[in-house]
């Protein structure tokens, strides 16, 4: 069985303890990589600071590696990681500012269903960002300025020294390419609910 498959088969705390006790650093790295970006997205929902979110996720994994004995009763390592990252993010936010009460309430009510839906949403965002990186260079640049930096067509045209019509064409082309990739690729389109959510909230 490949290292990647081993990493993806880690479901419980005892699975991860066994891996760490055997010193399988390569497999742990694969496991870490498979969750890192999704957990960063979860943390960033609370912090609105991607760099701090990355630090928190890295710290959570470091503590897991150094103190795996605390995982012995964990039945779902995915839920454990999300809960730990979210609670760590809220605690960090609380140290920086006066945290709002609804955040505290939410932290105490993190259901398994919520965490599963969050994981699916983040997985699709990661896939979508990966597909955006495959767009033609100028098309990708225009699309990112529009969707990630919220620039208007006129602002993008001025920044890139192109016409507003060219900006509009690049955005339309990007949307067309992304829709076709998600609709025609079985792996990308395997989660219809998350796909439709992203198309409605992110692409339009």
C-alpha positions as CSV (number, residue, x, y, z in Angstrom):
1,X,0.0,0.0,0.0
2,X,1.3,3.5,-0.9
3,X,2.3,6.1,1.6
4,X,-0.6,8.3,0.3
5,X,-3.1,5.5,0.8
6,X,-1.8,4.9,4.3
7,X,-2.2,8.6,5.1
8,X,-5.8,8.7,3.7
9,X,-6.7,5.6,5.8
10,X,-6.0,7.3,9.1
11,X,-9.4,7.7,10.7
12,X,-9.0,7.3,14.5
13,X,-6.6,8.6,17.1
14,X,-5.2,5.1,17.5
15,X,-4.4,5.0,13.8
16,X,-2.4,8.1,14.1
17,X,-0.7,7.0,17.3
18,X,0.4,3.8,15.6
19,X,1.8,5.8,12.7
20,X,3.7,8.2,15.0
21,X,5.1,5.4,17.2
22,X,6.5,3.7,14.2
23,X,8.2,6.9,13.2
24,X,6.6,7.1,9.8
25,X,7.4,10.7,9.1
26,X,6.8,10.5,5.4
27,X,3.3,9.2,5.9
28,X,2.6,11.8,8.6
29,X,3.7,14.5,6.1
30,X,1.2,13.1,3.6
31,X,-1.5,13.1,6.2
32,X,-0.6,16.7,7.2
33,X,-0.6,17.8,3.6
34,X,-4.0,16.3,3.0
35,X,-5.6,18.4,5.7
36,X,-3.5,21.5,5.9
37,X,-5.2,23.8,3.4
38,X,-8.7,22.8,4.5
39,X,-7.9,23.4,8.2
40,X,-6.3,26.8,7.3
41,X,-9.6,27.8,5.6
42,X,-11.5,26.7,8.8
43,X,-9.3,28.8,11.0
44,X,-9.4,31.8,8.7
45,X,-13.2,31.9,9.0
46,X,-12.6,33.2,12.5
47,X,-9.3,35.0,12.3
48,X,-9.5,36.7,8.9
49,X,-5.7,36.4,8.8
50,X,-4.3,33.7,6.6
51,X,-0.8,33.8,8.1
52,X,-2.1,33.4,11.7
53,X,-4.4,30.6,10.5
54,X,-1.4,28.8,9.0
55,X,0.5,29.2,12.2
56,X,-2.3,27.7,14.3
57,X,-2.7,24.7,12.0
58,X,1.0,24.0,12.1
59,X,1.0,24.3,15.9
60,X,-1.9,21.8,16.2
61,X,0.0,19.3,14.0
62,X,3.2,19.8,16.0
63,X,1.4,19.1,19.2
64,X,-0.2,16.0,17.7
65,X,3.2,14.7,16.6
66,X,4.8,15.5,20.0
67,X,2.0,14.3,22.2
68,X,0.1,11.6,20.4
69,X,-1.0,9.9,23.6
70,X,-3.9,12.4,24.0
71,X,-5.5,10.9,20.8
72,X,-6.1,7.4,22.3
73,X,-9.9,8.0,22.7
74,X,-10.4,10.0,19.5
75,X,-12.8,8.1,17.3
76,X,-12.7,10.6,14.3
77,X,-9.3,12.2,13.7
78,X,-11.0,14.6,11.1
79,X,-13.5,15.9,13.7
80,X,-10.7,16.2,16.3
81,X,-8.5,18.3,14.0
82,X,-11.3,20.6,13.0
83,X,-12.5,21.1,16.6
84,X,-8.9,21.7,17.8
85,X,-8.1,24.2,15.1
86,X,-11.4,26.1,15.4
87,X,-11.1,26.2,19.2
88,X,-7.4,27.3,19.0
89,X,-8.4,30.0,16.5
90,X,-11.2,31.3,18.8
91,X,-8.8,31.3,21.8
92,X,-6.2,33.2,19.8
93,X,-8.9,35.7,18.7
94,X,-9.9,36.1,22.3
95,X,-6.4,36.9,23.4
96,X,-6.2,39.6,20.7
97,X,-9.7,41.2,21.1
98,X,-12.9,40.8,23.0
99,X,-14.5,37.8,21.4
100,X,-18.2,38.0,20.5
101,X,-20.5,35.7,22.4
102,X,-21.9,33.9,19.3
103,X,-18.4,32.7,18.6
104,X,-18.1,31.2,22.1
105,X,-21.5,29.6,21.7
106,X,-20.6,28.2,18.3
107,X,-17.4,26.7,19.7
108,X,-19.4,24.6,22.2
109,X,-21.9,23.4,19.5
110,X,-19.6,22.1,16.8
111,X,-21.6,19.1,15.6
112,X,-20.2,16.3,13.5
113,X,-22.6,17.3,10.7
114,X,-21.3,20.8,10.7
115,X,-17.7,19.6,10.6
116,X,-18.4,17.2,7.8
117,X,-20.1,19.9,5.7
118,X,-17.2,22.3,6.5
119,X,-14.7,19.7,5.3
120,X,-16.6,19.2,2.1
121,X,-16.9,22.9,1.4
122,X,-13.2,23.4,2.1
123,X,-12.2,20.5,-0.1
124,X,-14.1,22.0,-3.0
125,X,-12.6,25.4,-2.4
126,X,-9.1,23.8,-2.5
127,X,-10.0,22.0,-5.7
128,X,-11.4,25.2,-7.3
129,X,-8.3,27.2,-6.4
130,X,-6.2,24.5,-8.0
131,X,-8.2,24.7,-11.2
132,X,-7.9,28.5,-11.2
133,X,-4.1,28.1,-11.2
134,X,-4.4,26.1,-14.5
135,X,-6.1,28.9,-16.4
136,X,-4.1,30.8,-19.1
137,X,-1.8,33.3,-17.5
138,X,-3.6,36.6,-18.4
139,X,-7.0,35.0,-17.9
140,X,-5.9,33.8,-14.4
141,X,-4.5,37.2,-13.5
142,X,-7.7,39.0,-14.5
143,X,-9.9,36.4,-12.7
144,X,-7.9,36.6,-9.4
145,X,-8.0,40.4,-9.4
146,X,-11.8,40.3,-9.9
147,X,-12.6,37.4,-7.5
148,X,-9.8,37.6,-4.9
149,X,-9.2,41.3,-4.7
150,X,-12.7,42.5,-5.6
151,X,-11.5,45.0,-8.3
152,X,-14.0,46.4,-10.7
153,X,-13.5,45.8,-14.5
154,X,-12.4,49.4,-15.0
155,X,-9.8,49.1,-12.2
156,X,-8.4,45.8,-13.6
157,X,-8.3,47.3,-17.1
158,X,-6.3,50.3,-15.8
159,X,-3.9,48.1,-13.8
160,X,-3.2,45.7,-16.6
161,X,-3.4,48.3,-19.4
162,X,-6.1,46.5,-21.3
163,X,-9.7,47.4,-22.3
164,X,-12.7,46.7,-20.1
165,X,-14.1,44.5,-22.9
166,X,-10.9,42.4,-22.7
167,X,-11.4,42.1,-18.9
168,X,-15.0,41.0,-19.5
169,X,-13.9,38.4,-22.1
170,X,-11.2,37.0,-19.7
171,X,-13.8,36.7,-16.9
172,X,-16.3,35.0,-19.2
173,X,-13.6,32.6,-20.5
174,X,-12.5,31.7,-17.0
175,X,-16.0,30.9,-15.8
176,X,-16.6,28.8,-19.0
177,X,-13.4,26.8,-18.5
178,X,-14.1,26.3,-14.8
179,X,-17.7,25.2,-15.3
180,X,-16.7,22.7,-18.0
181,X,-13.9,21.2,-15.9
182,X,-16.2,20.7,-12.9
183,X,-19.1,19.4,-14.9
184,X,-17.0,17.0,-17.1
185,X,-14.5,15.8,-14.5
186,X,-16.0,13.0,-12.3
187,X,-13.6,13.7,-9.4
188,X,-14.2,17.4,-9.4
189,X,-18.0,17.1,-9.7
190,X,-18.4,14.2,-7.3
191,X,-20.0,16.4,-4.6
192,X,-22.9,18.1,-6.4
193,X,-24.1,20.1,-3.4
194,X,-20.7,21.7,-2.7
195,X,-20.2,22.3,-6.4
196,X,-23.4,24.2,-6.7
197,X,-22.7,26.2,-3.6
198,X,-19.3,27.3,-5.0
199,X,-20.8,28.1,-8.4
200,X,-23.4,30.3,-6.7
201,X,-21.2,32.0,-4.0
202,X,-17.8,32.1,-5.6
203,X,-17.9,32.2,-9.4
204,X,-20.8,34.5,-10.1
